[in-house]
Amino acid sequence: MRDIENRHALVTGGGRGIGAAIATALTGAGARVTVAGRSEAPLKALVEAGGAAGYVTADVTDDAAVRQAFAAAVAERGPVEILVANAGAAESAPFTRTEPAAFQRMFDLNVLGVVRAIQAVVGPMTEAKYGRIVAIASTAGLKGYRYTSAYCASKHAVVGLVKSLALETARKGVTVNAVCPGFSDTDMVAESIERIVEKTGMTADQAKAELVKDNPQGRLVPPEEVADAVLWLCGSGAASITGQSIAVAGGEVM
């Protein structure tokens, strides 16, 4: 991973879970990592623990905040050469009880949040003839799940965005890919388990088993394994990999 050394990498949603694991892996490979997120405390804690070089705060649903945060990161560490657009969230409800506003929230965060981040960096990347863009999508961008229609629709949109942008940047030294984790061992999934327990009366173990039942390995995906896939996509060995959506899901999607 020597080609990653000293490159400025920016990770949105970098304060916890998969984002923090990605930031830590990139830092370990020698990158100068900026983590971005809405809450300062986890970002600051990650920097103090050595998982990133610095942080900026921004809500990716806010155009002006994204522009301001990215400009601050560039002023501190130079042009962003690696972008990992990880910020996102999930909402769940039966489709008949999913209001249009829920679709709006999911698209504003999960799709336009990715768009805003990419638009902040892709111009300088193409001018420099180098860039690595990785969007963290989900297996929900590759298949359907019950009771998550808005989330699935938003993640399918991210996969479509990656395919289209990869074609536009293919001869400009920039690769654009998606990594699609299955249910992962993160706070977001823990919150999902709590909601299942609350709504169904299942035990936490039963709720977890329900989530992983379609994963042939029968386990939650560790964030570090998602980070390893991202790290590979950011290296020179993956220079011919673009427009792809790589599932990290124990064989759930083939």
C-alpha positions as protocol buffer text, in pm:
chain_id: "A"
residue {
  index: 1
  type: MET
  ca { x: 0 y: 0 z: 0 }
}
residue {
  index: 2
  type: ARG
  ca { x: 297 y: 233 z: -48 }
}
residue {
  index: 3
  type: ASP
  ca { x: 104 y: 418 z: -319 }
}
residue {
  index: 4
  type: ILE
  ca { x: -143 y: 532 z: -50 }
}
residue {
  index: 5
  type: GLU
  ca { x: 130 y: 684 z: 167 }
}
residue {
  index: 6
  type: ASN
  ca { x: 98 y: 1061 z: 218 }
}
residue {
  index: 7
  type: ARG
  ca { x: -219 y: 1085 z: 8 }
}
residue {
  index: 8
  type: HIS
  ca { x: -497 y: 1292 z: 158 }
}
residue {
  index: 9
  type: ALA
  ca { x: -800 y: 1072 z: 222 }
}
residue {
  index: 10
  type: LEU
  ca { x: -1133 y: 1207 z: 344 }
}
residue {
  index: 11
  type: VAL
  ca { x: -1392 y: 976 z: 502 }
}
residue {
  index: 12
  type: THR
  ca { x: -1746 y: 1100 z: 562 }
}
residue {
  index: 13
  type: GLY
  ca { x: -1935 y: 947 z: 851 }
}
residue {
  index: 14
  type: GLY
  ca { x: -1592 y: 870 z: 991 }
}
residue {
  index: 15
  type: GLY
  ca { x: -1660 y: 890 z: 1362 }
}
residue {
  index: 16
  type: ARG
  ca { x: -1781 y: 538 z: 1429 }
}
residue {
  index: 17
  type: GLY
  ca { x: -1851 y: 196 z: 1284 }
}
residue {
  index: 18
  type: ILE
  ca { x: -1745 y: 126 z: 929 }
}
residue {
  index: 19
  type: GLY
  ca { x: -1627 y: 484 z: 872 }
}
residue {
  index: 20
  type: ALA
  ca { x: -1393 y: 474 z: 1170 }
}
residue {
  index: 21
  type: ALA
  ca { x: -1258 y: 134 z: 1063 }
}
residue {
  index: 22
  type: ILE
  ca { x: -1189 y: 268 z: 713 }
}
residue {
  index: 23
  type: ALA
  ca { x: -1017 y: 579 z: 847 }
}
residue {
  index: 24
  type: THR
  ca { x: -800 y: 368 z: 1077 }
}
residue {
  index: 25
  type: ALA
  ca { x: -703 y: 132 z: 793 }
}
residue {
  index: 26
  type: LEU
  ca { x: -611 y: 420 z: 562 }
}
residue {
  index: 27
  type: THR
  ca { x: -408 y: 582 z: 839 }
}
residue {
  index: 28
  type: GLY
  ca { x: -230 y: 251 z: 893 }
}
residue {
  index: 29
  type: ALA
  ca { x: -142 y: 245 z: 523 }
}
residue {
  index: 30
  type: GLY
  ca { x: 20 y: 588 z: 555 }
}
residue {
  index: 31
  type: ALA
  ca { x: -253 y: 818 z: 428 }
}
residue {
  index: 32
  type: ARG
  ca { x: -322 y: 1158 z: 581 }
}
residue {
  index: 33
  type: VAL
  ca { x: -682 y: 1106 z: 682 }
}
residue {
  index: 34
  type: THR
  ca { x: -950 y: 1363 z: 752 }
}
residue {
  index: 35
  type: VAL
  ca { x: -1269 y: 1229 z: 905 }
}
residue {
  index: 36
  type: ALA
  ca { x: -1595 y: 1418 z: 866 }
}
residue {
  index: 37
  type: GLY
  ca { x: -1921 y: 1383 z: 1054 }
}
residue {
  index: 38
  type: ARG
  ca { x: -2201 y: 1566 z: 1231 }
}
residue {
  index: 39
  type: SER
  ca { x: -2082 y: 1507 z: 1589 }
}
residue {
  index: 40
  type: GLU
  ca { x: -1745 y: 1638 z: 1700 }
}
residue {
  index: 41
  type: ALA
  ca { x: -1686 y: 1409 z: 1998 }
}
residue {
  index: 42
  type: PRO
  ca { x: -1636 y: 1075 z: 1816 }
}
residue {
  index: 43
  type: LEU
  ca { x: -1428 y: 1242 z: 1544 }
}
residue {
  index: 44
  type: LYS
  ca { x: -1202 y: 1403 z: 1801 }
}
residue {
  index: 45
  type: ALA
  ca { x: -1172 y: 1075 z: 1990 }
}
residue {
  index: 46
  type: LEU
  ca { x: -1066 y: 892 z: 1674 }
}
residue {
  index: 47
  type: VAL
  ca { x: -798 y: 1152 z: 1600 }
}
residue {
  index: 48
  type: GLU
  ca { x: -671 y: 1133 z: 1958 }
}
residue {
  index: 49
  type: ALA
  ca { x: -654 y: 753 z: 1926 }
}
residue {
  index: 50
  type: GLY
  ca { x: -439 y: 785 z: 1614 }
}
residue {
  index: 51
  type: GLY
  ca { x: -705 y: 671 z: 1366 }
}
residue {
  index: 52
  type: ALA
  ca { x: -698 y: 995 z: 1165 }
}
residue {
  index: 53
  type: ALA
  ca { x: -485 y: 1306 z: 1124 }
}
residue {
  index: 54
  type: GLY
  ca { x: -769 y: 1552 z: 1169 }
}
residue {
  index: 55
  type: TYR
  ca { x: -1141 y: 1609 z: 1144 }
}
residue {
  index: 56
  type: VAL
  ca { x: -1405 y: 1846 z: 1013 }
}
residue {
  index: 57
  type: THR
  ca { x: -1769 y: 1866 z: 1115 }
}
residue {
  index: 58
  type: ALA
  ca { x: -2047 y: 1874 z: 859 }
}
residue {
  index: 59
  type: ASP
  ca { x: -2392 y: 1733 z: 793 }
}
residue {
  index: 60
  type: VAL
  ca { x: -2381 y: 1586 z: 441 }
}
residue {
  index: 61
  type: THR
  ca { x: -2742 y: 1698 z: 385 }
}
residue {
  index: 62
  type: ASP
  ca { x: -2624 y: 2061 z: 407 }
}
residue {
  index: 63
  type: ASP
  ca { x: -2467 y: 2190 z: 83 }
}
residue {
  index: 64
  type: ALA
  ca { x: -2290 y: 2488 z: 238 }
}
residue {
  index: 65
  type: ALA
  ca { x: -2160 y: 2287 z: 535 }
}
residue {
  index: 66
  type: VAL
  ca { x: -2010 y: 2024 z: 305 }
}
residue {
  index: 67
  type: ARG
  ca { x: -1836 y: 2283 z: 90 }
}
residue {
  index: 68
  type: GLN
  ca { x: -1701 y: 2464 z: 394 }
}
residue {
  index: 69
  type: ALA
  ca { x: -1579 y: 2146 z: 564 }
}
residue {
  index: 70
  type: PHE
  ca { x: -1408 y: 2012 z: 254 }
}
residue {
  index: 71
  type: ALA
  ca { x: -1241 y: 2347 z: 192 }
}
residue {
  index: 72
  type: ALA
  ca { x: -1107 y: 2343 z: 548 }
}
residue {
  index: 73
  type: ALA
  ca { x: -973 y: 1989 z: 502 }
}
residue {
  index: 74
  type: VAL
  ca { x: -799 y: 2089 z: 176 }
}
residue {
  index: 75
  type: ALA
  ca { x: -649 y: 2397 z: 337 }
}
residue {
  index: 76
  type: GLU
  ca { x: -507 y: 2180 z: 617 }
}
residue {
  index: 77
  type: ARG
  ca { x: -389 y: 1871 z: 424 }
}
residue {
  index: 78
  type: GLY
  ca { x: -397 y: 1949 z: 54 }
}
residue {
  index: 79
  type: PRO
  ca { x: -626 y: 1828 z: -225 }
}
residue {
  index: 80
  type: VAL
  ca { x: -837 y: 1524 z: -148 }
}
residue {
  index: 81
  type: GLU
  ca { x: -698 y: 1231 z: -347 }
}
residue {
  index: 82
  type: ILE
  ca { x: -908 y: 956 z: -187 }
}
residue {
  index: 83
  type: LEU
  ca { x: -1273 y: 1003 z: -96 }
}
residue {
  index: 84
  type: VAL
  ca { x: -1474 y: 746 z: 96 }
}
residue {
  index: 85
  type: ALA
  ca { x: -1838 y: 856 z: 101 }
}
residue {
  index: 86
  type: ASN
  ca { x: -1960 y: 656 z: 397 }
}
residue {
  index: 87
  type: ALA
  ca { x: -2214 y: 877 z: 577 }
}
residue {
  index: 88
  type: GLY
  ca { x: -2561 y: 728 z: 575 }
}
residue {
  index: 89
  type: ALA
  ca { x: -2849 y: 592 z: 778 }
}
residue {
  index: 90
  type: ALA
  ca { x: -3141 y: 351 z: 753 }
}
residue {
  index: 91
  type: GLU
  ca { x: -3510 y: 377 z: 829 }
}
residue {
  index: 92
  type: SER
  ca { x: -3746 y: 82 z: 836 }
}
residue {
  index: 93
  type: ALA
  ca { x: -4123 y: 42 z: 810 }
}
residue {
  index: 94
  type: PRO
  ca { x: -4369 y: -148 z: 593 }
}
residue {
  index: 95
  type: PHE
  ca { x: -4408 y: 25 z: 257 }
}
residue {
  index: 96
  type: THR
  ca { x: -4771 y: 111 z: 329 }
}
residue {
  index: 97
  type: ARG
  ca { x: -4657 y: 303 z: 636 }
}
residue {
  index: 98
  type: THR
  ca { x: -4357 y: 467 z: 468 }
}
residue {
  index: 99
  type: GLU
  ca { x: -4444 y: 828 z: 394 }
}
residue {
  index: 100
  type: PRO
  ca { x: -4291 y: 1008 z: 94 }
}
residue {
  index: 101
  type: ALA
  ca { x: -4100 y: 1218 z: 346 }
}
residue {
  index: 102
  type: ALA
  ca { x: -3908 y: 905 z: 451 }
}
residue {
  index: 103
  type: PHE
  ca { x: -3796 y: 851 z: 92 }
}
residue {
  index: 104
  type: GLN
  ca { x: -3692 y: 1218 z: 82 }
}
residue {
  index: 105
  type: ARG
  ca { x: -3483 y: 1179 z: 399 }
}
residue {
  index: 106
  type: MET
  ca { x: -3315 y: 862 z: 275 }
}
residue {
  index: 107
  type: PHE
  ca { x: -3232 y: 1015 z: -63 }
}
residue {
  index: 108
  type: ASP
  ca { x: -3108 y: 1342 z: 84 }
}
residue {
  index: 109
  type: LEU
  ca { x: -2870 y: 1161 z: 319 }
}
residue {
  index: 110
  type: ASN
  ca { x: -2774 y: 841 z: 138 }
}
residue {
  index: 111
  type: VAL
  ca { x: -2772 y: 966 z: -222 }
}
residue {
  index: 112
  type: LEU
  ca { x: -2731 y: 1342 z: -225 }
}
residue {
  index: 113
  type: GLY
  ca { x: -2488 y: 1316 z: 66 }
}
residue {
  index: 114
  type: VAL
  ca { x: -2267 y: 1106 z: -161 }
}
residue {
  index: 115
  type: VAL
  ca { x: -2326 y: 1345 z: -453 }
}
residue {
  index: 116
  type: ARG
  ca { x: -2228 y: 1649 z: -246 }
}
residue {
  index: 117
  type: ALA
  ca { x: -1908 y: 1485 z: -126 }
}
residue {
  index: 118
  type: ILE
  ca { x: -1805 y: 1369 z: -473 }
}
residue {
  index: 119
  type: GLN
  ca { x: -1880 y: 1704 z: -635 }
}
residue {
  index: 120
  type: ALA
  ca { x: -1654 y: 1871 z: -380 }
}
residue {
  index: 121
  type: VAL
  ca { x: -1351 y: 1667 z: -493 }
}
residue {
  index: 122
  type: VAL
  ca { x: -1397 y: 1521 z: -841 }
}
residue {
  index: 123
  type: GLY
  ca { x: -1298 y: 1838 z: -1030 }
}
residue {
  index: 124
  type: PRO
  ca { x: -951 y: 1867 z: -871 }
}
residue {
  index: 125
  type: MET
  ca { x: -909 y: 1489 z: -903 }
}
residue {
  index: 126
  type: THR
  ca { x: -966 y: 1494 z: -1278 }
}
residue {
  index: 127
  type: GLU
  ca { x: -737 y: 1795 z: -1317 }
}
residue {
  index: 128
  type: ALA
  ca { x: -464 y: 1607 z: -1129 }
}
residue {
  index: 129
  type: LYS
  ca { x: -536 y: 1289 z: -1329 }
}
residue {
  index: 130
  type: TYR
  ca { x: -561 y: 1089 z: -1008 }
}
residue {
  index: 131
  type: GLY
  ca { x: -835 y: 1000 z: -766 }
}
residue {
  index: 132
  type: ARG
  ca { x: -1002 y: 716 z: -581 }
}
residue {
  index: 133
  type: ILE
  ca { x: -1370 y: 746 z: -495 }
}
residue {
  index: 134
  type: VAL
  ca { x: -1543 y: 475 z: -294 }
}
residue {
  index: 135
  type: ALA
  ca { x: -1908 y: 499 z: -195 }
}
residue {
  index: 136
  type: ILE
  ca { x: -2021 y: 277 z: 90 }
}
residue {
  index: 137
  type: ALA
  ca { x: -2352 y: 142 z: -35 }
}
residue {
  index: 138
  type: SER
  ca { x: -2503 y: -182 z: 97 }
}
residue {
  index: 139
  type: THR
  ca { x: -2628 y: -520 z: -12 }
}
residue {
  index: 140
  type: ALA
  ca { x: -2955 y: -323 z: -4 }
}
residue {
  index: 141
  type: GLY
  ca { x: -2823 y: -162 z: -323 }
}
residue {
  index: 142
  type: LEU
  ca { x: -2795 y: -503 z: -489 }
}
residue {
  index: 143
  type: LYS
  ca { x: -3112 y: -679 z: -368 }
}
residue {
  index: 144
  type: GLY
  ca { x: -3434 y: -605 z: -186 }
}
residue {
  index: 145
  type: TYR
  ca { x: -3519 y: -637 z: 182 }
}
residue {
  index: 146
  type: ARG
  ca { x: -3860 y: -629 z: 343 }
}
residue {
  index: 147
  type: TYR
  ca { x: -3963 y: -315 z: 533 }
}
residue {
  index: 148
  type: THR
  ca { x: -3677 y: -101 z: 403 }
}
residue {
  index: 149
  type: SER
  ca { x: -3809 y: 22 z: 69 }
}
residue {
  index: 150
  type: ALA
  ca { x: -3684 y: 379 z: 111 }
}
residue {
  index: 151
  type: TYR
  ca { x: -3339 y: 266 z: 223 }
}
residue {
  index: 152
  type: CYS
  ca { x: -3311 y: 6 z: -54 }
}
residue {
  index: 153
  type: ALA
  ca { x: -3418 y: 259 z: -316 }
}
residue {
  index: 154
  type: SER
  ca { x: -3154 y: 505 z: -196 }
}
residue {
  index: 155
  type: LYS
  ca { x: -2874 y: 247 z: -198 }
}
residue {
  index: 156
  type: HIS
  ca { x: -2973 y: 123 z: -545 }
}
residue {
  index: 157
  type: ALA
  ca { x: -2941 y: 487 z: -653 }
}
residue {
  index: 158
  type: VAL
  ca { x: -2587 y: 502 z: -513 }
}
residue {
  index: 159
  type: VAL
  ca { x: -2491 y: 194 z: -715 }
}
residue {
  index: 160
  type: GLY
  ca { x: -2634 y: 356 z: -1029 }
}
residue {
  index: 161
  type: LEU
  ca { x: -2445 y: 678 z: -958 }
}
residue {
  index: 162
  type: VAL
  ca { x: -2119 y: 487 z: -925 }
}
residue {
  index: 163
  type: LYS
  ca { x: -2167 y: 312 z: -1258 }
}
residue {
  index: 164
  type: SER
  ca { x: -2245 y: 635 z: -1442 }
}
residue {
  index: 165
  type: LEU
  ca { x: -1966 y: 842 z: -1286 }
}
residue {
  index: 166
  type: ALA
  ca { x: -1712 y: 565 z: -1347 }
}
residue {
  index: 167
  type: LEU
  ca { x: -1776 y: 599 z: -1720 }
}
residue {
  index: 168
  type: GLU
  ca { x: -1731 y: 977 z: -1710 }
}
residue {
  index: 169
  type: THR
  ca { x: -1399 y: 953 z: -1523 }
}
residue {
  index: 170
  type: ALA
  ca { x: -1254 y: 636 z: -1678 }
}
residue {
  index: 171
  type: ARG
  ca { x: -993 y: 822 z: -1887 }
}
residue {
  index: 172
  type: LYS
  ca { x: -918 y: 1085 z: -1627 }
}
residue {
  index: 173
  type: GLY
  ca { x: -719 y: 881 z: -1377 }
}
residue {
  index: 174
  type: VAL
  ca { x: -1010 y: 848 z: -1135 }
}
residue {
  index: 175
  type: THR
  ca { x: -1179 y: 525 z: -1029 }
}
residue {
  index: 176
  type: VAL
  ca { x: -1527 y: 516 z: -879 }
}
residue {
  index: 177
  type: ASN
  ca { x: -1656 y: 209 z: -698 }
}
residue {
  index: 178
  type: ALA
  ca { x: -1905 y: 101 z: -435 }
}
residue {
  index: 179
  type: VAL
  ca { x: -1851 y: -135 z: -145 }
}
residue {
  index: 180
  type: CYS
  ca { x: -2171 y: -307 z: -36 }
}
residue {
  index: 181
  type: PRO
  ca { x: -2157 y: -451 z: 316 }
}
residue {
  index: 182
  type: GLY
  ca { x: -2415 y: -691 z: 445 }
}
residue {
  index: 183
  type: PHE
  ca { x: -2543 y: -657 z: 801 }
}
residue {
  index: 184
  type: SER
  ca { x: -2235 y: -544 z: 992 }
}
residue {
  index: 185
  type: ASP
  ca { x: -2129 y: -537 z: 1355 }
}
residue {
  index: 186
  type: THR
  ca { x: -2197 y: -166 z: 1400 }
}
residue {
  index: 187
  type: ASP
  ca { x: -2401 y: 66 z: 1619 }
}
residue {
  index: 188
  type: MET
  ca { x: -2654 y: 109 z: 1338 }
}
residue {
  index: 189
  type: VAL
  ca { x: -2722 y: -265 z: 1325 }
}
residue {
  index: 190
  type: ALA
  ca { x: -2733 y: -280 z: 1705 }
}
residue {
  index: 191
  type: GLU
  ca { x: -3003 y: -14 z: 1691 }
}
residue {
  index: 192
  type: SER
  ca { x: -3190 y: -222 z: 1432 }
}
residue {
  index: 193
  type: ILE
  ca { x: -3175 y: -521 z: 1664 }
}
residue {
  index: 194
  type: GLU
  ca { x: -3317 y: -309 z: 1946 }
}
residue {
  index: 195
  type: ARG
  ca { x: -3608 y: -200 z: 1723 }
}
residue {
  index: 196
  type: ILE
  ca { x: -3681 y: -561 z: 1626 }
}
residue {
  index: 197
  type: VAL
  ca { x: -3682 y: -665 z: 1991 }
}
residue {
  index: 198
  type: GLU
  ca { x: -3913 y: -377 z: 2079 }
}
residue {
  index: 199
  type: LYS
  ca { x: -4158 y: -443 z: 1797 }
}
residue {
  index: 200
  type: THR
  ca { x: -4165 y: -824 z: 1796 }
}
residue {
  index: 201
  type: GLY
  ca { x: -4078 y: -941 z: 2146 }
}
residue {
  index: 202
  type: MET
  ca { x: -3784 y: -1145 z: 2014 }
}
residue {
  index: 203
  type: THR
  ca { x: -3470 y: -1174 z: 2221 }
}
residue {
  index: 204
  type: ALA
  ca { x: -3162 y: -988 z: 2100 }
}
residue {
  index: 205
  type: ASP
  ca { x: -3006 y: -1318 z: 1989 }
}
residue {
  index: 206
  type: GLN
  ca { x: -3318 y: -1410 z: 1794 }
}
residue {
  index: 207
  type: ALA
  ca { x: -3326 y: -1068 z: 1627 }
}
residue {
  index: 208
  type: LYS
  ca { x: -2958 y: -1098 z: 1532 }
}
residue {
  index: 209
  type: ALA
  ca { x: -3021 y: -1445 z: 1388 }
}
residue {
  index: 210
  type: GLU
  ca { x: -3303 y: -1301 z: 1180 }
}
residue {
  index: 211
  type: LEU
  ca { x: -3071 y: -1040 z: 1031 }
}
residue {
  index: 212
  type: VAL
  ca { x: -2794 y: -1285 z: 940 }
}
residue {
  index: 213
  type: LYS
  ca { x: -3015 y: -1571 z: 820 }
}
residue {
  index: 214
  type: ASP
  ca { x: -2946 y: -1489 z: 451 }
}
residue {
  index: 215
  type: ASN
  ca { x: -2568 y: -1468 z: 507 }
}
residue {
  index: 216
  type: PRO
  ca { x: -2425 y: -1814 z: 428 }
}
residue {
  index: 217
  type: GLN
  ca { x: -2154 y: -1755 z: 688 }
}
residue {
  index: 218
  type: GLY
  ca { x: -2422 y: -1680 z: 947 }
}
residue {
  index: 219
  type: ARG
  ca { x: -2248 y: -1383 z: 1106 }
}
residue {
  index: 220
  type: LEU
  ca { x: -2238 y: -1006 z: 1114 }
}
residue {
  index: 221
  type: VAL
  ca { x: -1962 y: -858 z: 899 }
}
residue {
  index: 222
  type: PRO
  ca { x: -1679 y: -697 z: 1102 }
}
residue {
  index: 223
  type: PRO
  ca { x: -1620 y: -334 z: 995 }
}
residue {
  index: 224
  type: GLU
  ca { x: -1250 y: -412 z: 952 }
}
residue {
  index: 225
  type: GLU
  ca { x: -1332 y: -650 z: 665 }
}
residue {
  index: 226
  type: VAL
  ca { x: -1521 y: -373 z: 487 }
}
residue {
  index: 227
  type: ALA
  ca { x: -1223 y: -145 z: 547 }
}
residue {
  index: 228
  type: ASP
  ca { x: -988 y: -398 z: 387 }
}
residue {
  index: 229
  type: ALA
  ca { x: -1197 y: -396 z: 68 }
}
residue {
  index: 230
  type: VAL
  ca { x: -1188 y: -16 z: 59 }
}
residue {
  index: 231
  type: LEU
  ca { x: -813 y: -15 z: 117 }
}
residue {
  index: 232
  type: TRP
  ca { x: -759 y: -244 z: -181 }
}
residue {
  index: 233
  type: LEU
  ca { x: -975 y: -25 z: -407 }
}
residue {
  index: 234
  type: CYS
  ca { x: -765 y: 277 z: -309 }
}
residue {
  index: 235
  type: GLY
  ca { x: -436 y: 114 z: -409 }
}
residue {
  index: 236
  type: SER
  ca { x: -263 y: 100 z: -746 }
}
residue {
  index: 237
  type: GLY
  ca { x: -338 y: -272 z: -775 }
}
residue {
  index: 238
  type: ALA
  ca { x: -705 y: -182 z: -828 }
}
residue {
  index: 239
  type: ALA
  ca { x: -641 y: 78 z: -1099 }
}
residue {
  index: 240
  type: SER
  ca { x: -848 y: -123 z: -1349 }
}
residue {
  index: 241
  type: ILE
  ca { x: -1138 y: -166 z: -1107 }
}
residue {
  index: 242
  type: THR
  ca { x: -1401 y: 100 z: -1168 }
}
residue {
  index: 243
  type: GLY
  ca { x: -1779 y: 111 z: -1180 }
}
residue {
  index: 244
  type: GLN
  ca { x: -1801 y: -198 z: -959 }
}
residue {
  index: 245
  type: SER
  ca { x: -2018 y: -274 z: -659 }
}
residue {
  index: 246
  type: ILE
  ca { x: -1834 y: -521 z: -437 }
}
residue {
  index: 247
  type: ALA
  ca { x: -2040 y: -711 z: -182 }
}
residue {
  index: 248
  type: VAL
  ca { x: -1875 y: -783 z: 153 }
}
residue {
  index: 249
  type: ALA
  ca { x: -2146 y: -1007 z: 284 }
}
residue {
  index: 250
  type: GLY
  ca { x: -2036 y: -1363 z: 341 }
}
residue {
  index: 251
  type: GLY
  ca { x: -2181 y: -1483 z: 10 }
}
residue {
  index: 252
  type: GLU
  ca { x: -2528 y: -1332 z: 58 }
}
residue {
  index: 253
  type: VAL
  ca { x: -2508 y: -1169 z: -286 }
}
residue {
  index: 254
  type: MET
  ca { x: -2345 y: -1361 z: -571 }
}
